[in-house]
């Protein structure tokens, strides 16, 4: 089946965030409303939930388009996505007043201060998680849809 490979690549790409983000939203609602744990994350929650699935889909389409030229494995291609998402997300959050950058830490919502060393550890964990998700889950969806 050779018809519409980019549409199928988009659908394979949006599979993971479309399944995971509602689970994160359910956990947030349980913590916020059920257990009455207060943290001001809802201002920064809606925009990524709308943007991330589409970005994964476009990133998958980009892999489909470039794989004949670059021969880059799918997992490695997916591991580059956090390197794009984190700086762009930080820029948008800084412009929106949600994030302020200091000399040794970043401050979210004027209450939560996170040292840059911890952010670097989170970035490394995100790269590893994205590599595995893209290699195994998106790769499986690509094989099922006949584009791998």
Backbone as JSON, one array per atom type, in Angstrom:
{
  "sequence": "XXXXXXXXXXXXXXXXXXXXXXXXXXXXXXXXXXXXXXXXXXXXXXXXXXXXXXXXXXXXXXXXXXXXXXXXXXXXXXXXXXXXXXXXXXXXXXXXXXXXXXXXXXXXXXXXXXXXXXXXXXXXXXXXXXXXXXXXXXXXXXXXXXXX",
  "N": [[0.86, -1.17, 0.0], [0.88, 1.98, -1.07], [-0.28, 4.47, -0.99], [-0.82, 7.73, 0.23], [1.44, 8.15, 2.17], [2.42, 10.11, 3.92], [0.24, 10.96, 5.41], [-0.31, 8.59, 6.77], [2.08, 8.43, 8.19], [1.82, 10.68, 9.81], [-0.39, 9.89, 11.38], [0.72, 7.67, 12.7], [2.63, 9.01, 14.18], [1.15, 10.63, 15.96], [0.07, 8.85, 17.7], [1.27, 8.07, 20.26], [1.39, 10.52, 21.96], [-1.33, 11.11, 21.93], [-2.46, 9.05, 23.33], [-1.12, 9.19, 25.82], [-1.27, 11.84, 26.9], [-4.05, 12.36, 27.72], [-4.1, 10.63, 29.94], [-2.26, 11.86, 31.64], [-3.67, 14.23, 32.06], [-5.9, 13.24, 33.45], [-4.61, 12.34, 35.79], [-3.72, 14.83, 36.73], [-6.21, 16.11, 37.22], [-7.27, 14.45, 39.23], [-5.35, 14.84, 41.27], [-5.55, 17.63, 41.62], [-8.35, 18.28, 41.97], [-9.54, 16.11, 43.3], [-7.77, 15.33, 45.43], [-7.09, 17.76, 46.39], [-4.62, 19.05, 46.04], [-2.65, 21.76, 45.53], [-1.21, 23.33, 42.85], [0.11, 25.6, 40.52], [-0.2, 24.75, 37.7], [-2.02, 24.64, 35.64], [-2.13, 26.81, 33.9], [-0.01, 26.42, 32.19], [-0.6, 24.03, 31.0], [-2.56, 23.54, 29.02], [-1.74, 24.55, 26.49], [0.61, 22.94, 25.71], [-0.71, 20.46, 25.56], [-2.3, 20.78, 23.37], [-0.47, 21.25, 21.37], [1.6, 19.26, 21.3], [0.76, 16.58, 20.25], [0.31, 17.19, 17.49], [2.84, 18.13, 16.79], [4.39, 15.8, 17.14], [3.25, 14.27, 15.1], [3.92, 15.76, 12.78], [6.68, 15.6, 13.02], [7.04, 12.88, 12.61], [6.16, 12.73, 9.98], [8.22, 14.21, 8.82], [10.37, 12.47, 9.25], [9.54, 10.37, 7.6], [9.69, 11.64, 5.12], [12.43, 12.26, 4.95], [13.92, 9.92, 5.32], [14.93, 8.3, 3.25], [17.04, 9.82, 2.31], [18.65, 10.41, 4.54], [18.89, 8.09, 6.07], [18.49, 7.79, 8.78], [17.91, 6.2, 11.84], [14.64, 5.51, 13.22], [14.25, 5.73, 16.02], [16.44, 7.33, 16.83], [15.89, 9.63, 15.37], [13.51, 10.4, 16.66], [14.58, 10.94, 19.17], [15.77, 13.39, 18.87], [13.73, 15.2, 19.04], [13.01, 16.22, 21.71], [15.15, 17.97, 22.03], [14.47, 20.0, 20.37], [11.92, 20.73, 21.3], [12.18, 21.53, 24.04], [13.82, 24.0, 24.2], [12.21, 25.68, 22.56], [9.77, 25.54, 23.91], [10.59, 26.66, 26.37], [11.22, 29.24, 25.53], [8.69, 30.17, 24.67], [7.3, 29.96, 27.12], [8.76, 31.78, 28.65], [8.22, 34.17, 27.31], [5.49, 34.29, 27.78], [5.39, 34.81, 30.44], [5.38, 32.78, 32.27], [7.66, 31.44, 32.92], [10.76, 32.28, 34.33], [14.14, 33.0, 33.83], [17.05, 32.52, 35.68], [20.35, 33.05, 37.11], [21.3, 30.6, 38.07], [19.15, 28.93, 38.12], [15.84, 28.06, 36.93], [12.68, 29.59, 37.22], [9.42, 28.63, 37.7], [6.18, 29.84, 37.32], [6.58, 31.79, 39.22], [7.0, 30.55, 41.66], [8.11, 27.93, 41.81], [11.33, 26.88, 41.84], [13.83, 25.6, 39.83], [16.9, 24.04, 39.58], [19.43, 24.37, 37.01], [20.98, 22.09, 36.59], [19.28, 19.99, 37.31], [17.35, 20.32, 35.34], [18.89, 19.64, 33.12], [19.29, 16.93, 33.68], [16.64, 16.08, 33.46], [16.25, 16.61, 30.75], [18.01, 14.74, 29.6], [16.77, 12.36, 30.45], [14.33, 12.67, 29.11], [15.19, 12.56, 26.45], [16.06, 9.89, 26.33], [13.62, 8.56, 26.9], [12.04, 9.43, 24.74], [13.5, 8.33, 22.63], [13.1, 5.57, 23.07], [10.26, 5.43, 22.93], [9.8, 6.29, 20.29], [11.3, 4.41, 18.85], [10.14, 1.9, 19.5], [7.24, 2.13, 19.86], [6.18, 4.08, 17.99], [7.54, 3.08, 15.83], [6.38, 0.51, 15.67], [3.74, 1.26, 15.04], [4.24, 2.41, 12.56], [5.02, 0.13, 11.12], [2.64, -1.36, 11.21], [0.98, 0.33, 9.77], [2.18, 0.17, 7.36], [4.39, 1.7, 6.44], [6.99, 1.54, 7.23]],
  "CA": [[0.0, 0.0, 0.0], [1.76, 3.13, -1.24], [-1.03, 5.72, -1.03], [-0.84, 8.66, 1.37], [2.39, 7.76, 3.22], [2.6, 11.17, 4.93], [-0.92, 10.89, 6.3], [-0.1, 7.45, 7.66], [3.18, 8.79, 9.1], [1.24, 11.6, 10.8], [-1.21, 9.1, 12.3], [1.62, 6.88, 13.54], [3.3, 9.93, 15.09], [0.28, 11.18, 17.0], [-0.44, 7.76, 18.55], [1.76, 8.09, 21.64], [0.88, 11.62, 22.8], [-2.79, 11.06, 22.02], [-2.78, 8.09, 24.39], [-0.49, 9.53, 27.1], [-1.69, 13.13, 27.45], [-5.27, 12.26, 28.53], [-3.78, 10.01, 31.24], [-1.67, 12.92, 32.47], [-4.75, 15.14, 32.44], [-6.67, 12.56, 34.5], [-3.81, 12.4, 37.02], [-3.78, 16.21, 37.2], [-7.54, 16.38, 37.76], [-7.38, 13.73, 40.5], [-4.52, 15.53, 42.27], [-6.02, 18.99, 41.85], [-9.72, 18.37, 42.46], [-9.86, 15.04, 44.24], [-6.92, 15.34, 46.62], [-6.94, 19.18, 46.75], [-3.22, 19.47, 46.01], [-2.65, 22.97, 44.73], [-0.02, 23.81, 42.17], [-0.41, 26.43, 39.43], [0.28, 24.26, 36.41], [-3.04, 24.64, 34.59], [-1.83, 27.84, 32.9], [0.95, 25.88, 31.24], [-0.98, 22.66, 30.64], [-3.43, 23.46, 27.86], [-1.0, 24.79, 25.25], [1.34, 21.74, 25.28], [-1.63, 19.37, 25.22], [-2.8, 21.03, 22.02], [0.63, 21.33, 20.43], [2.49, 18.1, 21.25], [0.4, 15.55, 19.27], [0.56, 17.66, 16.13], [4.28, 18.18, 16.59], [4.83, 14.41, 16.93], [2.81, 13.85, 13.77], [4.75, 16.44, 11.79], [8.03, 15.04, 13.15], [6.98, 11.58, 11.96], [6.12, 13.0, 8.54], [9.57, 14.63, 8.44], [11.18, 11.25, 9.15], [9.1, 9.66, 6.39], [10.19, 12.38, 3.97], [13.9, 12.33, 4.9], [14.6, 8.67, 5.65], [15.68, 7.8, 2.08], [18.24, 10.62, 2.16], [19.51, 10.42, 5.73], [18.98, 6.74, 6.64], [18.51, 7.96, 10.23], [16.94, 5.31, 12.49], [13.47, 6.2, 13.76], [14.47, 6.06, 17.43], [17.36, 8.47, 16.91], [15.13, 10.78, 14.89], [12.61, 10.81, 17.74], [15.36, 11.45, 20.31], [16.1, 14.8, 18.61], [12.55, 16.04, 19.26], [13.1, 17.04, 22.94], [16.14, 19.03, 21.83], [13.74, 21.08, 19.72], [10.76, 21.13, 22.09], [12.5, 22.21, 25.31], [14.15, 25.42, 24.03], [11.05, 26.41, 22.03], [8.83, 25.66, 25.03], [11.13, 27.62, 27.34], [11.07, 30.58, 24.95], [7.28, 30.54, 24.74], [6.95, 30.15, 28.53], [9.38, 33.02, 29.09], [7.46, 35.27, 26.72], [4.16, 34.32, 28.39], [5.51, 35.16, 31.85], [5.24, 31.58, 33.09], [9.01, 31.01, 33.26], [11.81, 33.29, 34.37], [15.45, 32.37, 33.88], [18.01, 33.17, 36.55], [21.75, 32.69, 36.9], [21.56, 29.19, 38.37], [17.93, 28.15, 38.11], [14.67, 28.58, 36.25], [11.56, 29.7, 38.14], [8.13, 28.43, 37.07], [5.0, 30.43, 37.97], [7.08, 32.61, 40.33], [6.99, 29.79, 42.91], [8.91, 26.71, 41.78], [12.66, 27.13, 41.3], [14.46, 24.34, 39.43], [18.29, 24.28, 39.14], [19.71, 23.96, 35.64], [21.5, 20.72, 36.59], [18.11, 19.12, 37.31], [16.75, 20.44, 34.01], [19.73, 18.84, 32.22], [18.96, 15.53, 33.95], [15.33, 15.85, 32.87], [16.43, 16.57, 29.3], [18.61, 13.44, 29.27], [15.72, 11.35, 30.62], [13.37, 12.86, 28.03], [15.79, 12.04, 25.22], [16.01, 8.42, 26.41], [12.23, 8.13, 26.8], [11.6, 9.65, 23.37], [14.16, 7.32, 21.8], [12.39, 4.3, 23.24], [8.89, 5.56, 22.42], [9.83, 6.35, 18.83], [11.83, 3.17, 18.3], [9.26, 0.76, 19.68], [5.8, 2.37, 19.69], [5.94, 4.7, 16.69], [8.02, 2.11, 14.84], [5.33, -0.51, 15.53], [2.62, 1.86, 14.3], [4.69, 2.55, 11.16], [4.97, -1.2, 10.49], [1.23, -1.71, 11.05], [0.42, 1.16, 8.7], [2.86, -0.15, 6.11], [5.3, 2.74, 5.95], [8.36, 1.34, 7.74]],
  "C": [[0.9, 1.23, 0.0], [1.01, 4.46, -1.21], [-0.95, 6.45, 0.3], [0.16, 8.28, 2.47], [2.56, 8.84, 4.29], [1.42, 11.23, 5.89], [-0.77, 9.73, 7.28], [1.04, 7.71, 8.63], [2.67, 9.73, 10.19], [0.43, 10.82, 11.84], [-0.35, 8.24, 13.22], [2.3, 7.78, 14.57], [2.41, 10.41, 16.23], [-0.23, 10.11, 17.97], [-0.01, 7.91, 20.01], [1.23, 9.28, 22.43], [-0.64, 11.62, 22.93], [-3.24, 10.07, 23.09], [-2.27, 8.53, 25.76], [-1.05, 10.82, 27.7], [-3.03, 13.08, 28.19], [-5.03, 11.59, 29.89], [-3.13, 11.02, 32.18], [-2.72, 13.92, 32.93], [-5.62, 14.53, 33.54], [-5.93, 12.6, 35.82], [-3.83, 13.81, 37.6], [-5.11, 16.52, 37.85], [-7.73, 15.68, 39.11], [-6.58, 14.43, 41.59], [-5.1, 16.88, 42.62], [-7.4, 19.04, 42.5], [-10.04, 17.31, 43.51], [-9.08, 15.11, 45.54], [-6.62, 16.76, 47.11], [-5.48, 19.6, 46.9], [-3.13, 20.64, 45.04], [-1.27, 23.25, 44.15], [-0.49, 24.47, 40.87], [0.04, 25.99, 38.05], [-0.75, 24.37, 35.3], [-2.81, 25.72, 33.54], [-0.88, 27.33, 31.83], [0.6, 24.5, 30.74], [-1.73, 22.58, 29.32], [-2.65, 23.6, 26.55], [-0.18, 23.57, 24.82], [0.42, 20.59, 24.89], [-2.2, 19.56, 23.82], [-1.68, 20.93, 20.99], [1.4, 20.02, 20.24], [2.02, 17.01, 20.27], [0.64, 15.97, 17.82], [2.04, 17.72, 15.81], [4.86, 16.78, 16.37], [4.44, 13.93, 15.55], [3.64, 14.47, 12.67], [6.18, 15.9, 11.83], [8.1, 13.66, 12.49], [6.91, 11.74, 10.44], [7.5, 13.43, 8.03], [10.5, 13.42, 8.32], [10.83, 10.48, 7.89], [9.67, 10.33, 5.14], [11.7, 12.25, 3.83], [14.6, 10.99, 5.04], [15.37, 8.08, 4.48], [16.99, 8.56, 1.9], [19.2, 10.48, 3.33], [19.79, 9.04, 6.3], [19.1, 6.79, 8.17], [17.5, 7.0, 10.86], [15.82, 6.11, 13.16], [13.67, 6.61, 15.22], [15.38, 7.26, 17.61], [16.69, 9.74, 16.43], [14.19, 11.31, 15.98], [13.35, 11.39, 18.93], [15.76, 12.91, 20.11], [14.93, 15.73, 18.95], [12.59, 16.82, 20.58], [14.11, 18.17, 22.83], [15.54, 20.22, 21.09], [12.65, 21.62, 20.63], [11.13, 21.93, 23.34], [12.91, 23.67, 25.11], [12.98, 26.24, 23.5], [10.01, 26.6, 23.13], [9.29, 26.66, 26.07], [11.0, 29.05, 26.82], [9.62, 31.05, 25.04], [6.86, 30.8, 26.17], [7.55, 31.43, 29.08], [8.61, 34.23, 28.56], [6.07, 35.4, 27.34], [4.2, 34.68, 29.87], [5.36, 33.99, 32.8], [6.59, 31.14, 33.64], [9.93, 32.21, 33.3], [13.14, 32.59, 34.59], [16.39, 33.2, 34.75], [19.42, 32.72, 36.24], [21.99, 31.2, 37.1], [20.31, 28.32, 38.34], [16.85, 28.84, 37.28], [13.51, 28.56, 37.24], [10.26, 29.63, 37.36], [7.04, 29.07, 37.93], [5.37, 31.26, 39.2], [7.08, 31.88, 41.67], [7.95, 28.62, 42.92], [10.24, 27.01, 41.09], [13.36, 25.79, 41.05], [15.88, 24.64, 38.96], [18.51, 23.74, 37.72], [20.27, 22.54, 35.56], [20.35, 19.71, 36.58], [17.39, 19.16, 35.96], [17.55, 19.63, 33.0], [19.48, 17.35, 32.42], [17.6, 15.18, 33.35], [15.42, 15.77, 31.36], [17.02, 15.23, 28.87], [17.58, 12.31, 29.4], [14.67, 11.45, 29.51], [13.91, 12.33, 26.71], [15.74, 10.52, 25.2], [14.58, 7.91, 26.24], [11.7, 8.31, 25.37], [12.24, 8.65, 22.43], [13.4, 6.0, 21.86], [10.98, 4.34, 22.67], [8.88, 5.56, 20.89], [10.31, 5.03, 18.24], [10.79, 2.05, 18.36], [7.79, 1.04, 19.37], [5.49, 2.99, 18.32], [6.44, 3.77, 15.57], [7.02, 0.99, 14.6], [4.15, 0.04, 14.73], [2.98, 2.05, 12.83], [4.61, 1.2, 10.44], [3.52, -1.62, 10.25], [0.6, -0.94, 9.89], [1.14, 0.99, 7.37], [3.78, 0.9, 5.57], [6.72, 2.55, 6.44], [9.15, 0.42, 6.84]]
}
